[in-house]
C-alpha cells in the first residue's frame, strides 16, 4: 500500500523551494541596499515662501536649518516657530515618500516584501 501525504523526495517541491529561497535572498539583498540608499538620502523642504528651509537625512535627523533674517521678528516668535515646524514636517514627509518608493522598487512593489 502506498503512503499518501507527507514529503516525497524527487518531486517538483525541492526545486520550487530552492527557487523561492533564492528569490527571498535576492530580495533581502535588494532591501539591504535600498536601506543603505535611504540612510544616505538628504532631503530639504521650505516654508514661508523659502523663508525657512530644513534639511534632513535618511536617518530622520535634522542636518541644517536656514532662516531668512526678515522672518526673525522678536514680536512674532510664534510665526517663526510655525515656519520651522512646517518646513520640518514637509521634509520628513518628502523623506518618507522617497524612501517608501525606493523600498517598493527593491521589493518589486510587494507590501510585505515576500510573495508568501
C-alpha positions in Angstrom: 0.0 0.0 0.0 1.4 3.4 -1.0 1.7 6.1 1.6 -0.2 9.3 1.0 0.7 12.8 2.1 4.0 13.7 3.7 7.1 14.8 2.0 8.1 12.9 -1.1 11.6 13.2 -2.4 12.2 13.7 -6.1 9.1 15.7 -6.9 9.0 19.4 -8.0 8.8 20.7 -4.5 12.5 20.8 -3.6 13.3 22.8 -6.8 10.5 25.2 -6.1 11.7 25.7 -2.5 15.2 26.3 -3.6 14.0 28.9 -6.2 11.8 30.5 -3.6 14.8 30.7 -1.2 17.0 32.2 -3.9 14.3 34.8 -4.6 14.0 35.6 -0.9 17.7 36.0 -0.5 17.9 38.3 -3.6 15.1 40.4 -2.3 16.8 40.7 1.1 20.0 41.9 -0.5 18.0 44.4 -2.6 16.2 45.6 0.6 19.5 46.0 2.4 20.9 48.0 -0.5 17.8 50.2 -0.6 18.0 50.8 3.2 21.6 52.0 2.7 20.5 54.3 0.0 17.7 55.6 2.3 20.2 56.3 5.1 22.3 58.3 2.6 19.4 60.4 1.4 19.3 64.2 2.1 16.0 66.0 1.7 15.2 69.7 2.0 11.9 71.5 2.3 11.0 75.1 2.8 8.1 77.1 4.2 7.1 80.7 4.2 8.0 81.0 0.5 11.5 79.9 1.3 12.0 81.9 4.4 12.7 78.8 6.4 14.5 75.7 4.9 15.1 72.5 6.7 17.4 69.7 5.6 17.1 66.1 7.0 18.9 62.9 6.3 17.7 59.4 5.8 18.0 58.7 9.5 15.4 61.3 10.2 18.0 63.6 11.7 17.9 67.4 11.0 21.1 68.3 9.3 20.6 72.1 8.9 18.1 74.9 9.1 18.2 78.1 7.1 16.2 81.1 8.4 16.0 84.4 6.4 16.6 87.5 8.6 13.2 89.1 7.7 11.3 86.3 9.5 13.2 86.8 12.7 10.8 89.2 14.5 11.0 89.3 18.3 7.4 90.5 18.3 6.2 87.4 16.4 8.3 84.4 17.6 5.2 82.2 17.1 5.3 82.7 13.3 8.9 81.6 13.1 8.2 78.6 15.2 5.3 77.7 12.9 7.5 78.1 9.8 10.2 75.8 11.3 7.6 73.1 12.2 6.0 73.3 8.8 9.4 73.0 6.9 10.5 70.2 9.2 7.3 68.2 8.7 7.4 68.7 5.0 11.0 67.5 4.8 10.0 64.4 6.8 7.1 63.7 4.5 9.3 64.0 1.5 11.9 61.7 3.0 9.2 59.1 3.9 7.7 59.3 0.4 11.1 58.9 -1.3 12.2 56.1 1.0 8.9 54.2 0.5 9.4 54.5 -3.3 12.9 53.2 -3.1 11.9 50.3 -0.8 8.9 49.4 -3.0 11.2 49.3 -6.0 13.6 46.9 -4.1 10.7 44.6 -3.2 9.1 44.7 -6.6 6.1 46.6 -5.1 5.1 43.8 -2.7 3.9 45.3 0.5 5.4 42.7 2.8 8.4 42.1 0.7 7.9 38.3 0.1 5.3 36.7 -2.1 4.1 34.3 0.6 
